[in-house]
Amino acid sequence: MGILSGLYYGLNEEFMVLGALQGIIGLTLFINGVVWGIVFFGFSEVIKLLQGIYNQREVSLSETNSSVKETPSNLNISDLLGDNDVKISEVVRNEIISFYSSKGLTVQEIACTDKEDFFLVTVDGKNETVELGGFNPVIHPS
């Protein structure tokens, strides 16, 4: 809003009566809008980083696997996640499937986790945790 109002006051002919003050007001509002926009995005990054730190303190997936008294081959992804109605986008699904198909493996099921960019994938009857978000998917031991 600050950027738009700065442009409006700085370039509108209705305010020409202000003379040089019009340009100063317009430039001030414009710069104010830019600075507060940067501060807004900065706070969003700080919140995202703090959420990542908080997620590291939670019980890891490997601890959850060890607490379940089933063998990994009988372990179902839905048992680990509970009711998870989050839809996986086609882009994510295609990236995971193409990653495993390049290794000659077949993906049977993909599910979201509570951590951003982490997915539980059932590949040829084996459960794996896959992290996306980098240049290539990374398989984390579970």
C-alpha positions as CSV (number, residue, x, y, z in Angstrom):
1,M,0.0,0.0,0.0
2,G,2.9,2.4,0.7
3,I,4.4,1.8,-2.7
4,L,1.1,2.4,-4.4
5,S,0.3,5.5,-2.4
6,G,3.7,6.9,-3.0
7,L,3.3,6.5,-6.7
8,Y,-0.2,8.0,-6.5
9,Y,0.9,11.1,-4.6
10,G,4.1,11.5,-6.5
11,L,2.7,11.3,-10.0
12,N,-0.9,12.5,-9.7
13,E,-1.6,15.9,-11.3
14,E,-4.2,16.8,-8.6
15,F,-1.4,17.4,-6.1
16,M,0.7,19.6,-8.4
17,V,-0.2,22.6,-6.2
18,L,2.2,21.2,-3.6
19,G,5.1,21.8,-6.0
20,A,8.4,20.2,-4.9
21,L,6.7,18.9,-1.7
22,Q,4.6,16.6,-3.8
23,G,7.7,14.7,-5.0
24,I,9.1,14.5,-1.4
25,I,5.9,13.2,0.0
26,G,5.6,10.6,-2.9
27,L,9.2,9.5,-2.5
28,T,8.8,9.2,1.3
29,L,5.7,7.1,1.1
30,F,7.3,4.9,-1.6
31,I,10.4,4.3,0.4
32,N,8.3,3.7,3.6
33,G,6.3,1.0,1.7
34,V,9.5,-0.7,0.4
35,V,11.1,-0.7,3.9
36,W,8.0,-2.1,5.6
37,G,7.6,-4.7,2.9
38,I,11.1,-5.9,3.5
39,V,10.5,-6.0,7.3
40,F,7.3,-8.0,6.7
41,F,9.1,-10.6,4.6
42,G,12.0,-10.7,7.1
43,F,9.6,-11.5,10.0
44,S,8.1,-14.3,7.9
45,E,11.5,-15.8,7.4
46,V,12.3,-15.6,11.1
47,I,9.0,-17.3,11.9
48,K,9.8,-20.1,9.3
49,L,13.3,-20.6,10.9
50,L,11.9,-20.7,14.4
51,Q,9.3,-23.3,13.2
52,G,12.2,-25.4,11.8
53,I,14.0,-25.2,15.2
54,Y,10.8,-26.2,17.0
55,N,10.3,-29.2,14.6
56,Q,13.8,-30.5,15.4
57,R,12.9,-30.8,19.0
58,E,9.9,-33.0,18.4
59,V,10.1,-36.8,18.5
60,S,11.8,-38.0,15.4
61,L,10.3,-40.5,13.0
62,S,12.9,-43.1,13.8
63,E,11.8,-43.0,17.5
64,T,8.2,-43.4,16.4
65,N,9.2,-46.4,14.3
66,S,11.0,-48.1,17.2
67,S,8.0,-47.6,19.5
68,V,5.7,-49.5,17.2
69,K,5.8,-53.2,17.8
70,E,5.5,-54.3,14.2
71,T,8.1,-55.3,11.8
72,P,9.0,-52.6,9.2
73,S,7.5,-54.8,6.4
74,N,4.1,-54.8,8.2
75,L,4.3,-51.2,9.2
76,N,1.7,-49.0,7.4
77,I,2.3,-45.3,6.7
78,S,-1.2,-44.5,8.0
79,D,-0.3,-46.0,11.4
80,L,2.5,-43.5,11.7
81,L,0.6,-40.5,10.6
82,G,-2.9,-41.1,11.9
83,D,-5.6,-39.1,10.0
84,N,-3.7,-37.0,7.5
85,D,-6.0,-35.4,4.9
86,V,-3.3,-33.3,3.3
87,K,-3.2,-33.7,-0.5
88,I,0.2,-34.2,-2.2
89,S,0.7,-32.0,-5.2
90,E,1.3,-33.6,-8.6
91,V,4.7,-31.9,-8.8
92,V,5.8,-33.5,-5.6
93,R,4.3,-36.9,-6.6
94,N,6.0,-36.8,-10.0
95,E,9.4,-35.7,-8.5
96,I,9.4,-38.6,-6.0
97,I,8.2,-41.2,-8.6
98,S,10.8,-40.1,-11.2
99,F,13.5,-40.2,-8.5
100,Y,12.7,-43.8,-7.6
101,S,12.0,-44.9,-11.2
102,S,15.5,-43.7,-12.2
103,K,16.8,-46.2,-9.6
104,G,14.5,-49.0,-10.9
105,L,12.2,-49.0,-7.9
106,T,8.4,-48.7,-7.8
107,V,6.6,-46.3,-5.5
108,Q,3.5,-47.7,-3.9
109,E,2.4,-44.9,-1.5
110,I,3.4,-41.3,-0.7
111,A,2.2,-39.5,2.5
112,C,2.9,-36.2,4.1
113,T,4.6,-35.7,7.4
114,D,4.3,-32.9,10.0
115,K,7.7,-31.5,8.8
116,E,7.9,-29.3,5.7
117,D,9.3,-31.0,2.6
118,F,9.5,-34.5,4.2
119,F,7.4,-37.3,2.9
120,L,6.9,-41.0,3.9
121,V,7.3,-43.2,0.8
122,T,6.6,-46.9,0.5
123,V,8.9,-48.3,-2.1
124,D,8.8,-52.0,-2.9
125,G,7.3,-52.8,0.5
126,K,9.9,-50.7,2.4
127,N,9.1,-47.4,4.1
128,E,11.5,-44.5,3.6
129,T,11.6,-40.8,4.6
130,V,12.3,-38.6,1.6
131,E,13.2,-34.9,1.9
132,L,12.5,-32.6,-1.1
133,G,13.3,-28.9,-1.4
134,G,16.9,-29.2,-2.5
135,F,18.2,-29.9,-5.9
136,N,17.7,-33.6,-5.5
137,P,15.5,-35.7,-3.2
138,V,17.4,-37.0,-0.1
139,I,16.5,-40.3,1.5
140,H,16.8,-40.2,5.3
141,P,17.2,-43.5,7.3
142,S,14.2,-44.3,9.4
